[in-house]
């Protein structure tokens, strides 16, 4: 029996536009709250939910709970956004001005954000979750699951579930307050909705 995974990216935050926002806590802006409130009525109702424990995803959860989209919730640290370390809350222009080695990021698989998380570690924690979902499909457990998380997590998870190299994560542009669905079968994932 396939598993329908409904990925929700948190709404827009109060962080300045264009900065790298990973491990830093940031609240939803009023616009971000409206994005999530508008999403709630369109989602399936009373779904079990996995949620990143960060404040912006918790606030997104609150908005969806108010619309009866969530039946129960489990907070999972593996759904946290990547830790950009010393690059947190900086734009690419600022990083270039400060002499950061942006080109090293293109190596991707072997890159570690200075003072932050290695991409390999980030992918490993997400792969552990995708492996759990694959086992759920084999055991024919949950049919649908709501996953409230972050842009980088969703992009990378799409690569893992669709059988793509995770360095291709930028092929997916995941909007704030958006809903993306993957139907996971025993043979792999099928993308059935993007940025709804």
Steps between C-alpha positions, in 0.01 A plus 500: 500500500656836401576773752390854411754744645370858515795734554419847632764771503456750780370845412714805437693615807613831647860428389634739235432378148792329326694389810593140581259394773575158645558435870410856600154533653267741322130566544241501224411842367133598483514420129647159584216425741245594233676271250461205737145586602404510131661161442314323780152482341643336185687221681357158583354498852617329819836374376777368725784752492877509531635847571839665531535630857608849389284797590400591144375147433320486836316819408411351161367194683280723720342658194429158345364361827251787505376373161464137623772374265693326781387202710816451708857626483850366564794742502805353326845662518595343168263747330700804615647721228873467434729700730678761288740576788696821445297568187169519691295814440734627227424559134720371220612858432611538862682168492688593182589837650636321809712267286302179559585213266160473333643287217587222747126451549481377138688185604191437711547137606817581698415852613461607861368846584768680705402458863186313391376172361657276239271435205577128530368502859188693396427248223565206733242619754242554226578162344431330834149649488440411134609142579239488778232610255605231254461239777154642577402439137620139523314448829187673362463734796395867465342603170561874536738715699537877537864616528559861611856605439742727307590575139839329499357194671219466244732551203742236627223260599352525149836391357522208742142383439511544121836327457697812402849595613450736794735755343207572265291646783489843333291352218206554737388850595293457817295806589414622848170364629483247216376141479690232307394135478698185429324165476747240620461147356714195567683573173565869569336841524277690259469880521128573471487863611756780529453837672123477525 
